[in-house]
Amino acid sequence: MSSQRPHARLLLAPLLAACGTIPTPSVPLPDTTVPLANTFITQGKVVYVDQDGLRGSTLPAALQGLTIRGDALYDAASGGTLGTVKLYVRPSLDALEGRCMRVPGVLGAPTLFACEPQDETAQGIGTLNVQARTTVPFTLSGPALDTAARSGRGYFGFQVVTGTAIHGETVELTNLKAQARL
């Protein structure tokens, strides 16, 4: 019987290799709050918040295919009607100076950069469908998320697809768990 096991291992090796990559255990990330800009000012733009959402959490070079899962809660305190939001991420906002409209933060809010969506396609990492005061699950992934995680810095952007947001409203991202593949 033991003479058959080496053959079985040889047969299993290509099957395991065909699976591609091996998922790693998920790791919790700190909750984050994304402040929203008034969509009447930034209508149709991708708006980046000058606030590092990864705060030094890094992805080792050997890992790839980072996925972040969690729950999103839209705080519609000012009466906004936000529905669908596309999310983006960049490891730095330096390249946006002079190319995107800068919106200075008011009353302690972070500075925002409003960019043309066609210039930000490569930075896309997912879509959220939110409802006021309702927690909804989400999943984010993509090459831009891998790049940001490897740098340890992630500046998240959003583009309102349906509904409106009003200054002072937020989307809270909670129960965040990151998982990559080896």
Salt bridges, closest charged atoms under 4 A:
GLU97 OE2 - ARG102 NH1 2.52
GLU116 OE2 - LYS45 NZ 2.30
ASP119 OD2 - ARG99 NH1 3.80
GLU120 OE1 - ARG90 NE 3.02
GLU120 OE2 - ARG99 NH2 2.96
